[in-house]
Amino acid sequence: MHMQEFFARWGQQGTVDLKQELEQVLMLITARCLLGKEVRERMLHEVFSAYRDLTENSLHLTSLLFPYAPTPAARRRDRARATLSGIFSEIVRSRRRSGRRAGDDDGDVLQSLVDARYRDGRGTTEAEVTGLVIAILFAGKHTSSATSTWTGARLLRHAECLDAAVDEQRRVVAERGSGVDYDALAEMGFLHCCIKEALRMHPTAPLFLRRAHRGFTVRTREGAEYDVPSGQTVASPLLINHYIPYVYRDPHVYDPRRFGPGREEDRVGGRFCYNAFSGGRHACPGEAYAYMQVKVIWSHLLRNFELKLVSPFPRTDWMKLSPEARGKVVVSYKRRMVPVGSVLEN
């Protein structure tokens, strides 16, 4: 429903900044799944504006190195954080006064945090709920926004892959004979590989850090050994791991089929050669949710629009803690007279 309502704003044809459009639609999805009716129906614009100010002024490397520097960006960041804190604190107070519980109405993650209890029986504070919600917003919206943009940019740059993705939509929708639901999304294997390949080439985190709780020895492919002492920080640089030529054939070439049946290069190379969602005991728990979000968006776009990349292929903004496409990603669109997979098309 959100997809149809949002993209109904587009005309029969025109141009848009795809990056900005995807940011907005993902905020709608995030509000629906995580934040609840108050935000979705009455204060979505206020939350989106404050969240955007927060991320735009806090995700640069300078913010990591000098978080308390008296800069204009830091002041904008702090004002945005205070605004979000005020909004979510008021929602927490209102819900607790009303006696609302998880499972009431349509439910949301925010309510689960309001109801949560620590092992000693203590409830969550307003500040704790606010901090957790902002962290979930970042994990559930910001990274998916970057992933959706890169997925689209790569698809629109490679006509053969774009045609294959559209053909898959036609097949899946025709076979199911109904609207796109969770089971239909699960059958979109090629689209899944397109997203996965975009994440391989454009990971939302450049590296992951872990602390070694006990020492261990690393043996390289060439047979060399070196020791990692206990207590040391170990870095796993995705920008190197995802481009290792003996794991990924032609690693600088966009090739979604490298993850398909018969190749499965990410598995052949070992279980830690693909780390877009980290790995081990602390792998991202939102991986399935992230894929579902991006699939929902691109399934709708592929079925309903003919799209072309107008601006040059975007460069990566390496000054961000979570690298993303730099500047605008302008695409032209033309609404399909008959959506892909519809009864009329068939």
Phi and psi in degrees as GROMACS dihedral restraints (atoms count N, CA, C in turn):
[ dihedral_restraints ]
;  ai    aj    ak    al  type     phi  dphi    fc
    3     4     5     6     1   -60.8    20    10
    4     5     6     7     1   -39.1    20    10
    6     7     8     9     1   -60.7    20    10
    7     8     9    10     1   -49.0    20    10
    9    10    11    12     1   -63.2    20    10
   10    11    12    13     1   -44.5    20    10
   12    13    14    15     1   -65.7    20    10
   13    14    15    16     1   -43.4    20    10
   15    16    17    18     1   -67.4    20    10
   16    17    18    19     1   -50.7    20    10
   18    19    20    21     1   -79.6    20    10
   19    20    21    22     1    -6.3    20    10
   21    22    23    24     1   -66.8    20    10
   22    23    24    25     1   -18.7    20    10
   24    25    26    27     1   -69.1    20    10
   25    26    27    28     1   -25.1    20    10
   27    28    29    30     1   -70.0    20    10
   28    29    30    31     1   146.5    20    10
   30    31    32    33     1   -79.9    20    10
   31    32    33    34     1  -162.1    20    10
   33    34    35    36     1   -71.6    20    10
   34    35    36    37     1   -31.3    20    10
   36    37    38    39     1  -160.7    20    10
   37    38    39    40     1   160.4    20    10
   39    40    41    42     1   162.6    20    10
   40    41    42    43     1  -164.8    20    10
   42    43    44    45     1  -129.1    20    10
   43    44    45    46     1   148.2    20    10
   45    46    47    48     1  -143.6    20    10
   46    47    48    49     1   160.4    20    10
   48    49    50    51     1   -86.2    20    10
   49    50    51    52     1   101.0    20    10
   51    52    53    54     1   -58.1    20    10
   52    53    54    55     1   -38.7    20    10
   54    55    56    57     1   -59.1    20    10
   55    56    57    58     1   -46.6    20    10
   57    58    59    60     1   -67.6    20    10
   58    59    60    61     1   -41.1    20    10
   60    61    62    63     1   -62.9    20    10
   61    62    63    64     1   -42.2    20    10
   63    64    65    66     1   -68.5    20    10
   64    65    66    67     1   -35.1    20    10
   66    67    68    69     1   -58.3    20    10
   67    68    69    70     1   -43.6    20    10
   69    70    71    72     1   -69.7    20    10
   70    71    72    73     1   -44.7    20    10
   72    73    74    75     1   -68.3    20    10
   73    74    75    76     1   -33.3    20    10
   75    76    77    78     1   -69.7    20    10
   76    77    78    79     1   -30.1    20    10
   78    79    80    81     1   -66.3    20    10
   79    80    81    82     1   -36.5    20    10
   81    82    83    84     1   -63.7    20    10
   82    83    84    85     1   -45.1    20    10
   84    85    86    87     1   -63.1    20    10
   85    86    87    88     1   -44.5    20    10
   87    88    89    90     1   -62.7    20    10
   88    89    90    91     1   -42.2    20    10
   90    91    92    93     1   -62.4    20    10
   91    92    93    94     1   -39.4    20    10
   93    94    95    96     1   -67.3    20    10
   94    95    96    97     1   -43.0    20    10
   96    97    98    99     1   -85.1    20    10
   97    98    99   100     1   -32.2    20    10
   99   100   101   102     1  -112.3    20    10
  100   101   102   103     1   -35.7    20    10
  102   103   104   105     1  -103.3    20    10
  103   104   105   106     1   -24.6    20    10
  105   106   107   108     1    94.1    20    10
  106   107   108   109     1   179.9    20    10
  108   109   110   111     1   -65.1    20    10
  109   110   111   112     1   -38.7    20    10
  111   112   113   114     1   -55.5    20    10
  112   113   114   115     1   -48.1    20    10
  114   115   116   117     1   -71.4    20    10
  115   116   117   118     1   -44.9    20    10
  117   118   119   120     1   -63.5    20    10
  118   119   120   121     1   -38.6    20    10
  120   121   122   123     1   -97.9    20    10
  121   122   123   124     1   -26.0    20    10
  123   124   125   126     1  -122.4    20    10
  124   125   126   127     1   -25.5    20    10
  126   127   128   129     1  -138.8    20    10
  127   128   129   130     1    26.5    20    10
  129   130   131   132     1   -62.3    20    10
  130   131   132   133     1   -43.8    20    10
  132   133   134   135     1   -62.4    20    10
  133   134   135   136     1   -41.3    20    10
  135   136   137   138     1   -65.4    20    10
  136   137   138   139     1   -43.5    20    10
  138   139   140   141     1   -66.0    20    10
  139   140   141   142     1   -44.4    20    10
  141   142   143   144     1   -61.9    20    10
  142   143   144   145     1   -42.7    20    10
  144   145   146   147     1   -63.9    20    10
  145   146   147   148     1   -45.5    20    10
  147   148   149   150     1   -67.2    20    10
  148   149   150   151     1   -40.7    20    10
  150   151   152   153     1   -64.3    20    10
  151   152   153   154     1   -39.5    20    10
  153   154   155   156     1   -66.0    20    10
  154   155   156   157     1   -41.3    20    10
  156   157   158   159     1   -61.6    20    10
  157   158   159   160     1   -39.2    20    10
  159   160   161   162     1   -64.0    20    10
  160   161   162   163     1   -49.3    20    10
  162   163   164   165     1   -71.3    20    10
  163   164   165   166     1   -38.8    20    10
  165   166   167   168     1   -67.6    20    10
  166   167   168   169     1   -22.9    20    10
  168   169   170   171     1  -111.1    20    10
  169   170   171   172     1    10.2    20    10
  171   172   173   174     1  -133.4    20    10
  172   173   174   175     1    -5.4    20    10
  174   175   176   177     1  -102.8    20    10
  175   176   177   178     1    12.7    20    10
  177   178   179   180     1   -85.1    20    10
  178   179   180   181     1   156.4    20    10
  180   181   182   183     1   -60.5    20    10
  181   182   183   184     1   -31.9    20    10
  183   184   185   186     1   -63.4    20    10
  184   185   186   187     1   -31.6    20    10
  186   187   188   189     1   -68.2    20    10
  187   188   189   190     1   -32.5    20    10
  189   190   191   192     1   -72.5    20    10
  190   191   192   193     1   -42.7    20    10
  192   193   194   195     1   -77.8    20    10
  193   194   195   196     1   -35.4    20    10
  195   196   197   198     1  -132.9    20    10
  196   197   198   199     1    69.3    20    10
  198   199   200   201     1   -64.9    20    10
  199   200   201   202     1   -24.2    20    10
  201   202   203   204     1  -109.4    20    10
  202   203   204   205     1    15.0    20    10
  204   205   206   207     1   -63.6    20    10
  205   206   207   208     1   135.8    20    10
  207   208   209   210     1   -77.7    20    10
  208   209   210   211     1    66.2    20    10
  210   211   212   213     1  -105.4    20    10
  211   212   213   214     1   159.3    20    10
  213   214   215   216     1   -57.2    20    10
  214   215   216   217     1   -38.2    20    10
  216   217   218   219     1   -63.8    20    10
  217   218   219   220     1   -41.2    20    10
  219   220   221   222     1   -65.0    20    10
  220   221   222   223     1   -37.7    20    10
  222   223   224   225     1   -68.2    20    10
  223   224   225   226     1   -39.3    20    10
  225   226   227   228     1   -64.6    20    10
  226   227   228   229     1   -40.1    20    10
  228   229   230   231     1   -59.6    20    10
  229   230   231   232     1   -47.8    20    10
  231   232   233   234     1   -66.1    20    10
  232   233   234   235     1   -37.4    20    10
  234   235   236   237     1   -65.1    20    10
  235   236   237   238     1   -41.8    20    10
  237   238   239   240     1   -65.0    20    10
  238   239   240   241     1   -40.7    20    10
  240   241   242   243     1   -63.3    20    10
  241   242   243   244     1   -40.5    20    10
  243   244   245   246     1   -65.6    20    10
  244   245   246   247     1   -38.0    20    10
  246   247   248   249     1   -63.4    20    10
  247   248   249   250     1   -47.0    20    10
  249   250   251   252     1   -64.1    20    10
  250   251   252   253     1   -39.5    20    10
  252   253   254   255     1   -60.7    20    10
  253   254   255   256     1   -43.1    20    10
  255   256   257   258     1   -63.6    20    10
  256   257   258   259     1   -42.1    20    10
  258   259   260   261     1   -63.7    20    10
  259   260   261   262     1   -51.4    20    10
  261   262   263   264     1   -72.3    20    10
  262   263   264   265     1   -32.8    20    10
  264   265   266   267     1   -63.3    20    10
  265   266   267   268     1   -41.1    20    10
  267   268   269   270     1   -65.6    20    10
  268   269   270   271     1   -38.8    20    10
  270   271   272   273     1   -64.0    20    10
  271   272   273   274     1   -42.8    20    10
  273   274   275   276     1   -60.7    20    10
  274   275   276   277     1   -46.7    20    10
  276   277   278   279     1   -61.8    20    10
  277   278   279   280     1   -43.2    20    10
  279   280   281   282     1   -63.2    20    10
  280   281   282   283     1   -42.8    20    10
  282   283   284   285     1   -68.6    20    10
  283   284   285   286     1   -38.5    20    10
  285   286   287   288     1   -68.6    20    10
  286   287   288   289     1   -35.0    20    10
  288   289   290   291     1   -65.8    20    10
  289   290   291   292     1   -36.3    20    10
  291   292   293   294     1   -79.7    20    10
  292   293   294   295     1   -13.6    20    10
  294   295   296   297     1    77.9    20    10
  295   296   297   298     1    15.7    20    10
  297   298   299   300     1   -63.9    20    10
  298   299   300   301     1   146.7    20    10
  300   301   302   303     1  -132.3    20    10
  301   302   303   304     1   159.0    20    10
  303   304   305   306     1   -58.9    20    10
  304   305   306   307     1   135.8    20    10
  306   307   308   309     1   102.9    20    10
  307   308   309   310     1   -19.7    20    10
  309   310   311   312     1   -71.0    20    10
  310   311   312   313     1   147.9    20    10
  312   313   314   315     1    52.3    20    10
  313   314   315   316     1  -130.0    20    10
  315   316   317   318     1   -96.8    20    10
  316   317   318   319     1    -3.6    20    10
  318   319   320   321     1    69.0    20    10
  319   320   321   322     1   155.8    20    10
  321   322   323   324     1  -164.9    20    10
  322   323   324   325     1   164.3    20    10
  324   325   326   327     1   -65.9    20    10
  325   326   327   328     1   -35.7    20    10
  327   328   329   330     1   -55.8    20    10
  328   329   330   331     1   -43.2    20    10
  330   331   332   333     1   -65.9    20    10
  331   332   333   334     1   -35.9    20    10
  333   334   335   336     1   -62.1    20    10
  334   335   336   337     1   -37.5    20    10
  336   337   338   339     1   -70.7    20    10
  337   338   339   340     1   -36.8    20    10
  339   340   341   342     1   -62.4    20    10
  340   341   342   343     1   -39.3    20    10
  342   343   344   345     1   -84.3    20    10
  343   344   345   346     1   -10.8    20    10
  345   346   347   348     1   -63.2    20    10
  346   347   348   349     1   149.8    20    10
  348   349   350   351     1  -130.6    20    10
  349   350   351   352     1   142.4    20    10
  351   352   353   354     1   -77.7    20    10
  352   353   354   355     1   171.1    20    10
  354   355   356   357     1   -61.4    20    10
  355   356   357   358     1   -28.4    20    10
  357   358   359   360     1   -85.1    20    10
  358   359   360   361     1     4.1    20    10
  360   361   362   363     1    93.8    20    10
  361   362   363   364     1    -7.6    20    10
  363   364   365   366     1   -72.2    20    10
  364   365   366   367     1   140.0    20    10
  366   367   368   369     1   -83.3    20    10
  367   368   369   370     1   168.9    20    10
  369   370   371   372     1   -77.5    20    10
  370   371   372   373     1   147.3    20    10
  372   373   374   375     1   -89.8    20    10
  373   374   375   376     1   166.9    20    10
  375   376   377   378     1   -60.7    20    10
  376   377   378   379     1   -40.9    20    10
  378   379   380   381     1   -65.0    20    10
  379   380   381   382     1   -39.4    20    10
  381   382   383   384     1   -66.7    20    10
  382   383   384   385     1   -43.7    20    10
  384   385   386   387     1   -61.6    20    10
  385   386   387   388     1   -44.2    20    10
  387   388   389   390     1   -60.3    20    10
  388   389   390   391     1   -46.7    20    10
  390   391   392   393     1   -62.2    20    10
  391   392   393   394     1   -41.7    20    10
  393   394   395   396     1   -67.4    20    10
  394   395   396   397     1   -39.3    20    10
  396   397   398   399     1   -64.1    20    10
  397   398   399   400     1   -43.1    20    10
  399   400   401   402     1   -63.7    20    10
  400   401   402   403     1   -39.7    20    10
  402   403   404   405     1   -63.9    20    10
  403   404   405   406     1   -41.4    20    10
  405   406   407   408     1   -67.7    20    10
  406   407   408   409     1   -37.5    20    10
  408   409   410   411     1   -58.1    20    10
  409   410   411   412     1   -45.2    20    10
  411   412   413   414     1   -63.0    20    10
  412   413   414   415     1   -46.7    20    10
  414   415   416   417     1   -68.1    20    10
  415   416   417   418     1   -37.7    20    10
  417   418   419   420     1   -89.9    20    10
  418   419   420   421     1   -18.8    20    10
  420   421   422   423     1  -117.5    20    10
  421   422   423   424     1   -51.0    20    10
  423   424   425   426     1   -63.5    20    10
  424   425   426   427     1   -49.9    20    10
  426   427   428   429     1   -67.9    20    10
  427   428   429   430     1   -36.1    20    10
  429   430   431   432     1   -67.3    20    10
  430   431   432   433     1   -32.0    20    10
  432   433   434   435     1   -63.9    20    10
  433   434   435   436     1   -46.4    20    10
  435   436   437   438     1   -63.6    20    10
  436   437   438   439     1   -42.5    20    10
  438   439   440   441     1   -63.1    20    10
  439   440   441   442     1   -42.5    20    10
  441   442   443   444     1   -62.3    20    10
  442   443   444   445     1   -40.8    20    10
  444   445   446   447     1   -65.7    20    10
  445   446   447   448     1   -47.1    20    10
  447   448   449   450     1   -65.5    20    10
  448   449   450   451     1   -38.0    20    10
  450   451   452   453     1   -58.5    20    10
  451   452   453   454     1   -46.4    20    10
  453   454   455   456     1   -66.4    20    10
  454   455   456   457     1   -44.1    20    10
  456   457   458   459     1   -61.3    20    10
  457   458   459   460     1   -42.4    20    10
  459   460   461   462     1   -68.2    20    10
  460   461   462   463     1   -43.6    20    10
  462   463   464   465     1   -61.0    20    10
  463   464   465   466     1   -45.6    20    10
  465   466   467   468     1   -71.4    20    10
  466   467   468   469     1   -15.3    20    10
  468   469   470   471     1   -86.2    20    10
  469   470   471   472     1   -17.8    20    10
  471   472   473   474     1  -125.0    20    10
  472   473   474   475     1    97.6    20    10
  474   475   476   477     1   -60.3    20    10
  475   476   477   478     1   -38.4    20    10
  477   478   479   480     1   -64.9    20    10
  478   479   480   481     1   -41.0    20    10
  480   481   482   483     1   -68.9    20    10
  481   482   483   484     1   -38.2    20    10
  483   484   485   486     1   -62.0    20    10
  484   485   486   487     1   -45.1    20    10
  486   487   488   489     1   -62.4    20    10
  487   488   489   490     1   -40.2    20    10
  489   490   491   492     1   -65.2    20    10
  490   491   492   493     1   -38.3    20    10
  492   493   494   495     1   -66.5    20    10
  493   494   495   496     1   -40.2    20    10
  495   496   497   498     1   -66.4    20    10
  496   497   498   499     1   -42.5    20    10
  498   499   500   501     1   -60.6    20    10
  499   500   501   502     1   -37.6    20    10
  501   502   503   504     1   -64.1    20    10
  502   503   504   505     1   -40.9    20    10
  504   505   506   507     1   -60.2    20    10
  505   506   507   508     1   -42.9    20    10
  507   508   509   510     1   -60.6    20    10
  508   509   510   511     1   -45.2    20    10
  510   511   512   513     1   -67.3    20    10
  511   512   513   514     1   -48.4    20    10
  513   514   515   516     1   -63.4    20    10
  514   515   516   517     1   -46.8    20    10
  516   517   518   519     1   -66.2    20    10
  517   518   519   520     1   -40.3    20    10
  519   520   521   522     1   -65.6    20    10
  520   521   522   523     1   -40.4    20    10
  522   523   524   525     1   -67.1    20    10
  523   524   525   526     1   -36.5    20    10
  525   526   527   528     1   -84.4    20    10
  526   527   528   529     1   -26.5    20    10
  528   529   530   531     1    64.3    20    10
  529   530   531   532     1    24.4    20    10
  531   532   533   534     1  -151.5    20    10
  532   533   534   535     1  -175.2    20    10
  534   535   536   537     1   -67.6    20    10
  535   536   537   538     1   170.1    20    10
  537   538   539   540     1   -79.3    20    10
  538   539   540   541     1   119.2    20    10
  540   541   542   543     1  -122.4    20    10
  541   542   543   544     1  -170.7    20    10
  543   544   545   546     1   -60.0    20    10
  544   545   546   547     1   -42.6    20    10
  546   547   548   549     1   -64.9    20    10
  547   548   549   550     1   -37.6    20    10
  549   550   551   552     1   -64.5    20    10
  550   551   552   553     1   -42.2    20    10
  552   553   554   555     1   -59.9    20    10
  553   554   555   556     1   -37.8    20    10
  555   556   557   558     1   -65.3    20    10
  556   557   558   559     1   -23.5    20    10
  558   559   560   561     1   -86.5    20    10
  559   560   561   562     1    -6.0    20    10
  561   562   563   564     1   -85.8    20    10
  562   563   564   565     1    69.3    20    10
  564   565   566   567     1   -65.9    20    10
  565   566   567   568     1   -39.5    20    10
  567   568   569   570     1   -69.4    20    10
  568   569   570   571     1   -41.2    20    10
  570   571   572   573     1   -61.0    20    10
  571   572   573   574     1   -39.1    20    10
  573   574   575   576     1   -58.9    20    10
  574   575   576   577     1   -44.2    20    10
  576   577   578   579     1   -66.3    20    10
  577   578   579   580     1   -33.8    20    10
  579   580   581   582     1   -63.8    20    10
  580   581   582   583     1   -42.1    20    10
  582   583   584   585     1   -65.6    20    10
  583   584   585   586     1   -44.2    20    10
  585   586   587   588     1   -63.0    20    10
  586   587   588   589     1   -39.4    20    10
  588   589   590   591     1   -69.2    20    10
  589   590   591   592     1   -37.5    20    10
  591   592   593   594     1   -61.8    20    10
  592   593   594   595     1   -39.1    20    10
  594   595   596   597     1   -70.8    20    10
  595   596   597   598     1   -32.4    20    10
  597   598   599   600     1   -62.9    20    10
  598   599   600   601     1   -43.6    20    10
  600   601   602   603     1   -82.8    20    10
  601   602   603   604     1   -26.0    20    10
  603   604   605   606     1  -134.5    20    10
  604   605   606   607     1    66.6    20    10
  606   607   608   609     1   -63.1    20    10
  607   608   609   610     1   146.1    20    10
  609   610   611   612     1   -76.5    20    10
  610   611   612   613     1   -12.0    20    10
  612   613   614   615     1  -129.9    20    10
  613   614   615   616     1   128.6    20    10
  615   616   617   618     1   -70.8    20    10
  616   617   618   619     1   -26.4    20    10
  618   619   620   621     1  -158.0    20    10
  619   620   621   622     1   160.2    20    10
  621   622   623   624     1  -117.8    20    10
  622   623   624   625     1   145.0    20    10
  624   625   626   627     1  -116.7    20    10
  625   626   627   628     1   139.0    20    10
  627   628   629   630     1  -138.3    20    10
  628   629   630   631     1   149.8    20    10
  630   631   632   633     1  -102.3    20    10
  631   632   633   634     1   131.4    20    10
  633   634   635   636     1   -76.6    20    10
  634   635   636   637     1   113.7    20    10
  636   637   638   639     1   -78.4    20    10
  637   638   639   640     1   -20.2    20    10
  639   640   641   642     1  -146.5    20    10
  640   641   642   643     1   153.7    20    10
  642   643   644   645     1   -69.2    20    10
  643   644   645   646     1   152.8    20    10
  645   646   647   648     1  -154.0    20    10
  646   647   648   649     1   166.5    20    10
  648   649   650   651     1  -112.9    20    10
  649   650   651   652     1   133.7    20    10
  651   652   653   654     1  -101.8    20    10
  652   653   654   655     1   131.4    20    10
  654   655   656   657     1  -112.3    20    10
  655   656   657   658     1   121.1    20    10
  657   658   659   660     1   -81.1    20    10
  658   659   660   661     1   168.9    20    10
  660   661   662   663     1   -62.0    20    10
  661   662   663   664     1   -29.6    20    10
  663   664   665   666     1   -83.3    20    10
  664   665   666   667     1    -4.5    20    10
  666   667   668   669     1    99.8    20    10
  667   668   669   670     1    -5.0    20    10
  669   670   671   672     1   -73.9    20    10
  670   671   672   673     1   156.2    20    10
  672   673   674   675     1  -129.4    20    10
  673   674   675   676     1   146.1    20    10
  675   676   677   678     1  -150.6    20    10
  676   677   678   679     1   149.6    20    10
  678   679   680   681     1   -95.9    20    10
  679   680   681   682     1   141.9    20    10
  681   682   683   684     1  -113.3    20    10
  682   683   684   685     1   108.3    20    10
  684   685   686   687     1   -68.6    20    10
  685   686   687   688     1   156.1    20    10
  687   688   689   690     1   -61.3    20    10
  688   689   690   691     1   139.4    20    10
  690   691   692   693     1    92.5    20    10
  691   692   693   694     1   -10.1    20    10
  693   694   695   696     1   -80.4    20    10
  694   695   696   697     1   151.2    20    10
  696   697   698   699     1   -88.7    20    10
  697   698   699   700     1   130.8    20    10
  699   700   701   702     1  -110.8    20    10
  700   701   702   703     1   128.7    20    10
  702   703   704   705     1  -106.5    20    10
  703   704   705   706     1   136.0    20    10
  705   706   707   708     1  -114.7    20    10
  706   707   708   709     1    98.7    20    10
  708   709   710   711     1   -81.7    20    10
  709   710   711   712     1   108.6    20    10
  711   712   713   714     1   -63.6    20    10
  712   713   714   715     1   -31.4    20    10
  714   715   716   717     1   -67.7    20    10
  715   716   717   718     1   -14.2    20    10
  717   718   719   720     1  -101.9    20    10
  718   719   720   721     1   -48.5    20    10
  720   721   722   723     1   -56.4    20    10
  721   722   723   724     1   -40.1    20    10
  723   724   725   726     1   -78.8    20    10
  724   725   726   727     1    -2.1    20    10
  726   727   728   729     1  -123.2    20    10
  727   728   729   730     1    19.5    20    10
  729   730   731   732     1   -72.3    20    10
  730   731   732   733     1   118.8    20    10
  732   733   734   735     1   -67.6    20    10
  733   734   735   736     1   -25.4    20    10
  735   736   737   738     1   -83.6    20    10
  736   737   738   739     1    -5.2    20    10
  738   739   740   741     1  -100.5    20    10
  739   740   741   742     1   -50.3    20    10
  741   742   743   744     1  -111.1    20    10
  742   743   744   745     1   118.3    20    10
  744   745   746   747     1   -67.8    20    10
  745   746   747   748     1   130.5    20    10
  747   748   749   750     1    47.4    20    10
  748   749   750   751     1    64.7    20    10
  750   751   752   753     1   -62.5    20    10
  751   752   753   754     1   -22.0    20    10
  753   754   755   756     1   -89.0    20    10
  754   755   756   757     1     2.6    20    10
  756   757   758   759     1  -100.4    20    10
  757   758   759   760     1   132.5    20    10
  759   760   761   762     1   -72.5    20    10
  760   761   762   763     1   113.8    20    10
  762   763   764   765     1  -146.5    20    10
  763   764   765   766     1    85.4    20    10
  765   766   767   768     1   -58.4    20    10
  766   767   768   769     1   -27.0    20    10
  768   769   770   771     1   -71.2    20    10
  769   770   771   772     1    -8.0    20    10
  771   772   773   774     1   -63.3    20    10
  772   773   774   775     1   -21.0    20    10
  774   775   776   777     1   -97.5    20    10
  775   776   777   778     1    -1.1    20    10
  777   778   779   780     1   -82.8    20    10
  778   779   780   781     1   176.9    20    10
  780   781   782   783     1   -57.0    20    10
  781   782   783   784     1   137.0    20    10
  783   784   785   786     1    93.9    20    10
  784   785   786   787     1   -19.5    20    10
  786   787   788   789     1  -119.2    20    10
  787   788   789   790     1   -66.1    20    10
  789   790   791   792     1    43.9    20    10
  790   791   792   793     1    55.5    20    10
  792   793   794   795     1   -61.6    20    10
  793   794   795   796     1   -29.3    20    10
  795   796   797   798     1   -68.6    20    10
  796   797   798   799     1   -27.3    20    10
  798   799   800   801     1   -88.6    20    10
  799   800   801   802     1   -38.3    20    10
  801   802   803   804     1   -61.1    20    10
  802   803   804   805     1   -35.0    20    10
  804   805   806   807     1   -79.4    20    10
  805   806   807   808     1    -4.7    20    10
  807   808   809   810     1   112.8    20    10
  808   809   810   811     1   157.2    20    10
  810   811   812   813     1   -73.5    20    10
  811   812   813   814     1   -10.8    20    10
  813   814   815   816     1  -114.0    20    10
  814   815   816   817     1    17.9    20    10
  816   817   818   819     1   -85.8    20    10
  817   818   819   820     1   -15.1    20    10
  819   820   821   822     1  -120.3    20    10
  820   821   822   823     1   113.7    20    10
  822   823   824   825     1  -126.8    20    10
  823   824   825   826     1    30.1    20    10
  825   826   827   828     1   -58.0    20    10
  826   827   828   829     1   -28.9    20    10
  828   829   830   831     1  -115.4    20    10
  829   830   831   832     1    31.9    20    10
  831   832   833   834     1    64.7    20    10
  832   833   834   835     1  -155.9    20    10
  834   835   836   837     1  -172.9    20    10
  835   836   837   838     1   177.0    20    10
  837   838   839   840     1    71.6    20    10
  838   839   840   841     1  -150.9    20    10
  840   841   842   843     1   -69.7    20    10
  841   842   843   844     1   -21.1    20    10
  843   844   845   846     1  -113.6    20    10
  844   845   846   847     1    35.6    20    10
  846   847   848   849     1   -67.2    20    10
  847   848   849   850     1   154.5    20    10
  849   850   851   852     1   -62.2    20    10
  850   851   852   853     1   122.3    20    10
  852   853   854   855     1   -74.6    20    10
  853   854   855   856     1    -9.6    20    10
  855   856   857   858     1   -98.7    20    10
  856   857   858   859     1    17.5    20    10
  858   859   860   861     1   -59.7    20    10
  859   860   861   862     1   -49.5    20    10
  861   862   863   864     1   -62.7    20    10
  862   863   864   865     1   -39.4    20    10
  864   865   866   867     1   -63.9    20    10
  865   866   867   868     1   -40.7    20    10
  867   868   869   870     1   -63.7    20    10
  868   869   870   871     1   -47.3    20    10
  870   871   872   873     1   -60.5    20    10
  871   872   873   874     1   -40.3    20    10
  873   874   875   876     1   -63.4    20    10
  874   875   876   877     1   -44.0    20    10
  876   877   878   879     1   -57.4    20    10
  877   878   879   880     1   -50.7    20    10
  879   880   881   882     1   -67.2    20    10
  880   881   882   883     1   -37.5    20    10
  882   883   884   885     1   -63.9    20    10
  883   884   885   886     1   -43.2    20    10
  885   886   887   888     1   -57.0    20    10
  886   887   888   889     1   -46.2    20    10
  888   889   890   891     1   -66.0    20    10
  889   890   891   892     1   -51.3    20    10
  891   892   893   894     1   -75.8    20    10
  892   893   894   895     1   -26.2    20    10
  894   895   896   897     1   -61.6    20    10
  895   896   897   898     1   -44.5    20    10
  897   898   899   900     1   -65.1    20    10
  898   899   900   901     1   -44.9    20    10
  900   901   902   903     1   -64.8    20    10
  901   902   903   904     1   -43.6    20    10
  903   904   905   906     1   -65.8    20    10
  904   905   906   907     1   -35.3    20    10
  906   907   908   909     1   -78.0    20    10
  907   908   909   910     1   -25.8    20    10
  909   910   911   912     1  -112.7    20    10
  910   911   912   913     1   -11.8    20    10
  912   913   914   915     1  -138.5    20    10
  913   914   915   916     1   147.1    20    10
  915   916   917   918     1   -94.0    20    10
  916   917   918   919     1   124.4    20    10
  918   919   920   921     1  -122.4    20    10
  919   920   921   922     1   144.7    20    10
  921   922   923   924     1  -138.8    20    10
  922   923   924   925     1   140.2    20    10
  924   925   926   927     1   -79.4    20    10
  925   926   927   928     1   119.0    20    10
  927   928   929   930     1   -92.8    20    10
  928   929   930   931     1   -47.9    20    10
  930   931   932   933     1   -75.8    20    10
  931   932   933   934     1   162.6    20    10
  933   934   935   936     1   -59.2    20    10
  934   935   936   937     1   156.3    20    10
  936   937   938   939     1   -57.4    20    10
  937   938   939   940     1   130.2    20    10
  939   940   941   942     1   -66.3    20    10
  940   941   942   943     1   144.2    20    10
  942   943   944   945     1   -83.1    20    10
  943   944   945   946     1   163.8    20    10
  945   946   947   948     1   -91.5    20    10
  946   947   948   949     1   134.7    20    10
  948   949   950   951     1   -87.0    20    10
  949   950   951   952     1    95.0    20    10
  951   952   953   954     1   -78.1    20    10
  952   953   954   955     1    -5.6    20    10
  954   955   956   957     1   -82.4    20    10
  955   956   957   958     1    -4.3    20    10
  957   958   959   960     1   -91.9    20    10
  958   959   960   961     1   144.8    20    10
  960   961   962   963     1   -62.1    20    10
  961   962   963   964     1   -35.4    20    10
  963   964   965   966     1  -113.5    20    10
  964   965   966   967     1    96.5    20    10
  966   967   968   969     1   -55.3    20    10
  967   968   969   970     1   140.1    20    10
  969   970   971   972     1  -143.0    20    10
  970   971   972   973     1   174.1    20    10
  972   973   974   975     1   -66.5    20    10
  973   974   975   976     1   133.5    20    10
  975   976   977   978     1   -85.4    20    10
  976   977   978   979     1   134.2    20    10
  978   979   980   981     1    72.6    20    10
  979   980   981   982     1  -162.1    20    10
  981   982   983   984     1   -81.9    20    10
  982   983   984   985     1   150.0    20    10
  984   985   986   987     1  -119.7    20    10
  985   986   987   988     1    91.1    20    10
  987   988   989   990     1   -86.7    20    10
  988   989   990   991     1   128.3    20    10
  990   991   992   993     1  -127.0    20    10
  991   992   993   994     1   150.4    20    10
  993   994   995   996     1   -98.9    20    10
  994   995   996   997     1   147.3    20    10
  996   997   998   999     1  -133.7    20    10
  997   998   999  1000     1   152.8    20    10
  999  1000  1001  1002     1  -139.9    20    10
 1000  1001  1002  1003     1   121.1    20    10
 1002  1003  1004  1005     1   -66.2    20    10
 1003  1004  1005  1006     1   131.5    20    10
 1005  1006  1007  1008     1   -68.3    20    10
 1006  1007  1008  1009     1   133.3    20    10
 1008  1009  1010  1011     1   -61.9    20    10
 1009  1010  1011  1012     1   -38.0    20    10
 1011  1012  1013  1014     1  -127.3    20    10
 1012  1013  1014  1015     1   114.8    20    10
 1014  1015  1016  1017     1   -56.5    20    10
 1015  1016  1017  1018     1   145.0    20    10
 1017  1018  1019  1020     1   -58.0    20    10
 1018  1019  1020  1021     1   131.4    20    10
 1020  1021  1022  1023     1    86.1    20    10
 1021  1022  1023  1024     1    -2.3    20    10
 1023  1024  1025  1026     1   -73.6    20    10
 1024  1025  1026  1027     1   164.1    20    10
 1026  1027  1028  1029     1   -60.8    20    10
 1027  1028  1029  1030     1   -39.4    20    10
 1029  1030  1031  1032     1   -64.4    20    10
 1030  1031  1032  1033     1   -38.9    20    10
 1032  1033  1034  1035     1   -65.4    20    10
 1033  1034  1035  1036     1   -38.9    20    10
